[in-house]
Structures are given as structure tokens and as C-alpha cells.
Amino acid sequence: MSNATSIKQCLVNLKGIEAQLSSLALNSLDTGAQEVFHQSMLTITSLKKDLQLRLLELDRLDLQI
């Protein structure tokens, strides 16, 4: 499995986790839990953006070769 393929699979997984955390934040009755879920979702969103940038870099490198 290539690096790009691994990153794409990781992105798919992160999107699912992000959606689950968002749902948990919205559906939780405990405000403390809502905040923890929301902050966790923001962390995952940041990781997802970093991986998307890395994937773009890999795509550019492949085009240059």
C-alpha cells in the first residue's frame, strides 16, 4: 500500500470519527461532555487538514516525477 493510499484511508477514518464526535457533542446532555466531545472533534479536524495538505504535497511530488 502506498503512502498516498494509507493517508487516504486514514482521512476516511478521521472523517468518520469527526462525525461521531460531532454527534456525541450535539446529543449529550452534560455540558462538560459536550465540550470534551467538541474539543476532540476540533483536534480531529486539525489532524484531518494536516493530512489533506500532506496528501496534496505527495500528489505534487508524483506529478513532478
Order of alpha helices (4+ residues) and beta strands (2+ residues): alpha-alpha
